[in-house]
Amino acid sequence: MRFLVDECTGPALAQWLREHGHDVFSVYDEARGMDDPDVVQKAFAENRILITNDKDFGERIYREGRPHRGVVLLRLEDERASVKIDTIRRLLAGYADQL
């Protein structure tokens, strides 16, 4: 699968996804400081599912009606990288065919 991992989500999740064979663009690693509208546009243009912790993307995408290829919004009490990875691992195990 193709993912765009937002800067606030950090580099560990992006690395884990790469290690598991996914095509990943990490804003943290490759384009720090990229503006949110550009993140949304890049994900859409490159057919990537956006993974983010930033609830502002919900506003941008759903309320403003921006086109997208999918969004995973991680709203976790525990923001450790291991928790993010485990959450995405479970998501992919249970729903990969629907993404």
N, C-alpha and C positions, 0 to 999 in steps of 0.2 A: 504494500500500500504506500501511498504518497502522503506525507504529513508535513505540515509547517508547525514547528514548535515555537511558540511565542517566547520573547526574551524573559519575561517574568517567570516562566515555567522552569527555566534553568537548563544547563547543558546535560545533566545526567540522564534525563528521560530521552533526549534526542540520541545520545550515545547508545542507550539500551535498545531503542527502536532500530538503529542502524545495525547493531550486533545481531538483531533478529531478522535481518534481511529487508528492512523497509527503506524506502527512499525518503530521506529527511532533509529539510532545510531548517536549520536552527538559527533563529534571529540572534540569540545570545552569542553563538559562535561566529556567525557570518555577516551580521548586519546590525550590530548594537545601535540602539537609538532610532531605529526605523519607526516612522510615524504609524499609528494604528490604521489609518485609511490605506496606507501603502501595504501593510501586512495583510489586510483583508483582500486587497486587489491582487497581490502576489499569490496568495493561496488559491484564489479563484482562477487566475490566469494559468497557473501551473497545475491545476487539478489536484490540489492538496487539501486534506482535512486539517483544519486549524485546531491545535491543542493549546489551551490557554488557561491561566488562573484569573484573568482580568475580566470581570463581569461587564466592563464597558463594551466589550465585543458583542454581547447580547443586545445592547442598545444599538450599536452600529449596524448589526446585521439584521436583527429581527424588527426593531421599531422603524429603522430607516429603510428597510427593505433591500439591503445590499445583497447582490448575488453571492453565493458561496457554494462550496462543494461538501460542506459539513463542518460542524464545530463541536469540539469536546470541551466543555467548560468544567474545569476542576475546581470545585468549591469544597475544600477539605479543611477540617480543623487542624490536622497535623500536616504541615507543608514540607516535611522532609522528602528528599528525593526518593527514598525507598518506598514511601507511601504512594507517591505519584506513579512510580513504576509499577507497583503492585496493582493499583487501580486500573491502569491502562492494560496491564497483562490480563486482568480479569475481564475487562471490556472486550479485548480482542478474542479471548478464549470463548466468550459467550455470544458475541455479536459480529464477528469478523465478516460473516456472509451478508450482513445487513449494512455494512459501512461502504 
